[in-house]
Amino acid sequence: MIKHHFKNEDYIRISLFLEHSNSLFNSSAFIKNFEILNIILFIYKTNNILGKTVQFKNLKQFTTKSDVYLSKLLRNGLNSGYIKLRFCTDDKRCRYYELTEKALDFISKLDFEVDEQKSRFYT
């Protein structure tokens, strides 16, 4: 296990990220809080960075929420166009969860800039 030691600048960067993310929640029909954002980022990390598929069982292991809550959340993600389903070719009961362009666009908006005045204050 690797231990990360945060410096004051890291806490400032985290705080700015959280503030910025919180401001983006108003613009989304689905990603309304950090809990949902965390699940979206898990799917993104697993699919797009690690190159693995995400099934319901993976999401169940990741979150401590109930099956009912997770099912409803995924259904809302599908209905709002942020999540899509891909069916396994071998077994039609097997479903993979992936992000749509709409979700990827939201993730790209997580990038943020700090104007020069603020950046002097934070460094």
Secondary structure, DSSP 8 states (H G I E B T S, - for coil): -------HHHHHHHHHHHHHHHHHGGG-SS--SHHHHHHHHHHHIIIIIS-----HHHHHHH--S-HHHHHHHHHHHHHTTSEEEEE-SS-TT-EEEEE-HHHHHHHHTT-----HHHHHHH-
